[in-house]
């Protein structure tokens, strides 16, 4: 994508430009969803460790 954007002719083709922007937006959204899921998983793991340490879970 970065190579496409850096080409001078990239900006001349509005269809390609729009498709690349959509792909960038999709990838950014996917990355944010992954990061949110990762943080939630880390919180769950920490909570489970506390429960095990407190003797609530074996």
N, C-alpha and C positions, 0 to 999 in steps of 0.2 A: 504494500500500500504506500509506504513512504517513497518508494521508487516511482510509483505512478504519480504521486503528488508533485514530486520534484521535476517531472518532465514538463517542459514549457507547453506542450500541446494538451496536456491534461486539462488545463483550465478552459480550453477551447471547446471541449465536448461536454455539454451540459448533462447528457444522459450518463456518461461514465462518471462524471463528477458527482452526480446525485447518487448513483449506485455505491460509489466508494464512501460517501458520507453516511449512507444508510448502514453499510457494513461496519464502519467505525462506531456508529451509535449502537448497533447491536452488540459489538464486542465490548464496548464500555459498560453497557447494561448487564451483560453476562458476567463481566468481571466484578461489578458491584454486588450482584446476587451471590456469586461465589464467596466474596469477602464476608458478606453478611452471614452466610451459612457457616463459614469457617469460624467466625467469632462466636456464633451461637453454640457450635460444637465445642469450642474451647471452654465456654461457660458451663456447659453440661458436664464436661470432663472434670472441671474444677469442683462442681457441686457433688459429683459422685465421689471424688477423692475425699471431700469433707465428710460425707456420709459414711464412708468406709472407715475413715480415721476416728469418727465419733462412735463407731460400733453400731451404727444404725443398719448398715448393710454389711454383709459378710463377704 
